[in-house]
Amino acid sequence: MKFGINGVNKNIKSGLIGVGGVNKNLKEVYIGIGGVNKLVWSAFVAPVDRLYHCDIGTYKNYELNIDTLATIKTISTPSTLPRGIGGIIDRLYHCDYNTDKNYELNIDTLATIKTISSPSNYPFGIGGISNRLYQCEFISSINYELNVDTLAVINTVTPPSDNPSGIGGITDRLYQCDISEKNYELNINTLATINTISSPSTTPSGIGGITDRLYHCDIGIDKNYELNINTLATINTISSPSTYPSGIGGVKV
């Protein structure tokens, strides 16, 4: 298929078109050729933000509604003690505190795509921004930046607190929580602290988000929260679908 662009015919093979600098999937495309309408497009299918959650009580992973935090899907986790879940654009990751494993998961089925040994002996959280992935270790108090493909360590930094319990972000901003009931915004490059706020949670266990919305969970009182991305104040509080919510985060578009 060819389009005339600035006087030059461009070949369109993949069914993608740049919209606002981002490729969007197109369906049923039509164009008039020789007096006959040929299928070029009728609509594009835009990807959507998706939110996920895990628990250590029933060893489950969940997909949640981004507005109500109601359960859309429940799947048994590949891990024996799931502690963290979160992602980047169109990719989702998960970590296991018991066997020290990191997983990449299929965003639709939550099936395991890849399993890699974690750099951490006590992985408690995993999540990222649009194109960068991070992990935190609870006992030794370490933050890592990981390669999104191999899950190898790119950088290691001391976190702002002892016992970090979650890490994740929105498109271009990164956050962390810890057992001392604090939430932090971190610099995406240095992992230095930008902002520190008391958590609404009594036992913060996970933090992460989608494109422009941030979520948090509490393993002590089984609550999920939506937080303001600037102030970290609570926007919404919902009972978790699990008895021991241990991680929350999503994929971004």
C-alpha positions in Angstrom: 0.0 0.0 0.0 1.4 3.5 -0.9 0.5 7.0 0.1 1.6 10.2 -1.6 3.5 12.2 1.0 5.1 15.5 -0.1 5.1 14.3 -3.7 6.7 10.9 -2.8 4.9 7.6 -2.6 5.5 6.0 0.7 4.9 2.3 1.2 2.7 1.3 4.2 3.2 -2.3 5.0 2.7 -2.7 8.8 -0.7 -1.2 9.3 0.8 1.5 11.6 0.6 5.2 11.3 2.4 7.9 13.3 -0.2 9.8 15.5 1.3 12.5 17.7 4.7 10.9 17.3 3.5 7.5 18.5 2.6 4.6 16.2 -1.0 3.5 16.6 -2.5 0.3 15.2 -4.9 0.8 12.4 -7.8 -1.3 11.2 -9.8 -1.4 7.9 -7.9 1.2 5.8 -9.5 2.4 2.5 -8.3 4.6 -0.3 -9.9 5.6 -3.7 -7.9 4.0 -6.5 -9.1 4.1 -10.2 -12.6 5.2 -9.1 -12.9 2.3 -6.8 -12.7 2.6 -3.0 -10.0 0.3 -1.6 -9.8 -0.6 2.1 -7.3 1.8 3.8 -8.7 2.4 7.2 -11.8 2.9 9.2 -10.5 3.2 12.7 -7.3 2.7 14.7 -7.1 0.6 17.8 -5.3 2.6 20.5 -3.5 0.6 23.2 -4.8 1.2 26.8 -3.2 1.5 30.2 -3.4 -1.7 32.3 -3.0 -2.1 36.0 -1.9 -5.2 37.9 -1.6 -6.4 41.5 -0.1 -9.4 43.4 -0.5 -11.0 46.8 1.4 -13.4 49.0 -1.6 -14.8 50.8 -3.1 -16.8 47.9 -0.2 -16.5 45.4 -2.3 -14.7 42.8 -1.7 -12.0 40.2 -4.7 -9.7 39.3 -5.5 -7.3 36.6 -7.4 -4.4 38.1 -9.8 -1.8 36.6 -7.7 1.5 36.5 -10.7 3.5 37.8 -12.5 1.3 40.3 -9.6 -1.0 41.2 -12.1 -3.9 40.8 -10.7 -7.2 39.7 -10.8 -7.9 35.9 -8.7 -11.1 36.0 -7.2 -13.5 38.5 -4.3 -15.8 37.7 -2.0 -18.0 39.8 1.4 -16.4 40.1 4.5 -18.3 38.8 6.2 -17.4 42.1 6.1 -19.0 45.5 6.2 -15.7 47.4 5.1 -12.9 45.1 6.3 -9.5 46.2 6.2 -7.0 43.3 4.6 -6.4 40.0 4.9 -3.5 37.5 5.9 -2.6 34.0 7.0 -0.2 31.3 5.3 0.4 27.9 3.6 -2.9 26.9 5.8 -5.1 29.1 5.1 -6.4 32.6 7.4 -7.8 35.2 7.0 -9.7 38.5 9.4 -10.7 41.4 9.5 -13.6 43.9 10.9 -12.9 47.4 11.3 -16.6 48.2 13.3 -18.0 45.2 14.9 -14.6 44.3 13.5 -14.7 40.7 12.4 -12.0 38.3 9.8 -12.8 35.6 8.5 -11.1 32.5 4.8 -11.8 32.1 2.4 -11.7 29.2 0.2 -8.6 29.7 -2.9 -10.4 28.5 -2.6 -13.9 30.1 -0.1 -13.2 32.9 1.7 -16.3 31.7 5.5 -16.4 32.2 7.6 -15.2 29.2 11.0 -15.2 30.9 12.5 -16.2 34.2 15.8 -14.7 35.5 17.6 -14.8 38.8 17.2 -11.5 40.6 20.3 -9.5 41.6 18.6 -9.2 45.0 18.5 -11.8 47.7 15.2 -10.3 49.0 13.4 -8.7 46.0 10.5 -6.7 47.3 9.4 -4.5 44.4 9.7 -4.2 40.6 8.4 -1.5 38.2 9.3 1.3 35.9 8.7 4.3 33.8 8.0 4.2 30.1 11.3 2.7 29.0 13.3 2.0 32.2 12.9 -0.7 34.8 13.8 -0.7 38.5 13.9 -3.1 41.5 14.3 -2.8 45.2 15.8 -5.2 47.8 14.2 -5.2 51.3 16.9 -6.6 53.7 20.0 -5.0 52.3 18.3 -1.8 51.3 19.3 -1.5 47.6 17.7 0.0 44.5 18.6 -1.3 41.1 18.0 -0.2 37.6 17.6 -3.2 35.4 17.9 -3.9 31.6 14.4 -4.2 30.3 15.3 -7.1 28.1 17.9 -9.2 30.0 16.9 -7.9 33.6 20.7 -7.5 34.2 21.8 -4.7 36.6 22.6 -1.3 35.0 23.0 0.7 38.2 22.9 0.1 42.0 22.0 2.9 44.5 21.3 3.1 48.2 17.6 3.9 48.7 16.4 6.9 50.8 15.3 4.5 53.6 16.0 1.1 55.2 13.7 -1.7 54.1 12.2 -0.4 50.8 9.1 -2.3 50.0 8.0 -1.2 46.6 9.2 0.8 43.5 7.5 1.8 40.3 6.3 4.8 38.3 4.2 6.5 35.6 5.5 7.5 32.2 8.4 9.7 33.3 8.3 9.8 37.1 9.5 7.2 39.6 8.3 6.4 43.2 9.2 4.2 46.1 7.6 3.1 49.4 9.1 1.7 52.6 8.0 -0.1 55.7 8.6 3.1 57.8 5.4 4.4 56.3 6.9 6.7 53.8 6.4 7.3 50.1 9.1 8.9 47.9 9.5 10.4 44.5 12.9 9.5 43.1 15.1 10.9 40.3 14.8 8.5 37.4 18.6 8.8 36.7 20.3 9.0 40.0 17.5 7.5 42.2 18.1 10.4 44.6 15.0 11.5 46.6 13.0 14.4 45.1 10.1 14.3 47.6 9.1 12.5 50.8 5.5 12.1 52.1 3.9 10.0 54.8 2.1 7.0 53.4 -1.6 6.6 53.9 -0.7 3.0 54.6 0.2 1.4 57.9 2.4 -1.3 56.1 3.3 0.0 52.7 4.0 -2.9 50.4 3.8 -1.7 46.8 3.7 1.4 44.5 3.5 1.9 40.8 1.4 3.3 38.0 0.2 3.6 34.5 0.7 6.6 32.1 -0.3 9.4 34.4 -1.9 7.7 37.5 -0.2 6.3 40.6 -1.3 3.5 42.9 -0.1 2.1 46.2 -1.0 -1.0 48.4 -1.0 -1.9 52.1 -0.3 -5.5 53.2 -1.3 -4.8 56.8 -4.9 -3.6 56.3 -5.5 -5.0 52.7 -6.0 -1.7 51.0 -5.3 -0.3 47.6 -4.9 3.4 47.0 -4.8 5.8 44.1 -2.4 8.7 44.9 -1.9 12.2 43.4 1.2 12.0 41.3 2.5 15.4 42.6 1.6 15.5 46.3 1.3 11.7 46.9 -2.0 12.5 48.7 -4.7 9.8 48.6 -7.3 10.2 45.8 -9.2 6.9 46.4 -9.1 3.9 48.8 -10.4 0.5 47.9 -10.3 -2.9 49.7 -7.8 -5.1 47.9 -9.1 -8.3 46.2 -6.4 -10.2 48.2 -5.7 -10.8 51.9 -2.0 -9.8 51.7 -1.5 -7.3 48.8 2.2 -7.1 48.1 2.6 -5.3 44.9 0.9 -3.0 42.4 1.9 -1.4 39.1 1.0 -1.3 35.4 1.9 -0.9 31.8 1.9 2.5 30.1 1.0 3.7 26.6 
